[in-house]
Amino acid sequence: MQILVYFLIEDYSNYWIHRFLHSKWGYDKIHHVRHESNAPIALAAPYAHWAEILILGLPSFVGPALVPGHILTYWLWFILRQLEAIETHSGYNLSWGATKFIPFYGGAKYRDYHHYIGRESKNNFASIFIYCDLIYETKGCWYHKSTIKKEI
């Protein structure tokens, strides 16, 4: 249960920070580095401006600070969080991935669309789940394959 709480707290915090990073100032000064690639790959998941790494890293520590647990819970949380970030930036919708089993999980297709749009992206800010994008009406298209085919 603690890890679920950690994921929800991190996701909610990350949503608002990511949304701020898409403001003109946030994008021009910090977030543009992450969007240098409009087709993310797993190894690019941690590729970002140093300030973004610090800012977006903070929500990962808020859950454990608010809901203290065992040291093994912390380790498992940080391992799962990194694996999730790598999966969503992999560009692949893995058949055994969390997208198939966890409700409201965005996954790689969701993240790909956000990066595909790039600077103008005003949607898909969620880092893990899509509930914030649904609530605050920033949910974009789930899958952009048809859009890409039309543009090519």
Secondary structure, DSSP 8 states (H G I E B T S, - for coil): -HHHHHHHHHHHHHHHHHHHHTSHHHHHHTGGGGGG-SS--GGGTT-S-HHHHHHHHTHHHHHHHHS---HHHHHHHHHHHHHHHHHHTSS---TTSGGGTSTTB-HHHHHHHHHHHGGG--S---SSBSHHHHHTT----S--HHHHHHH-
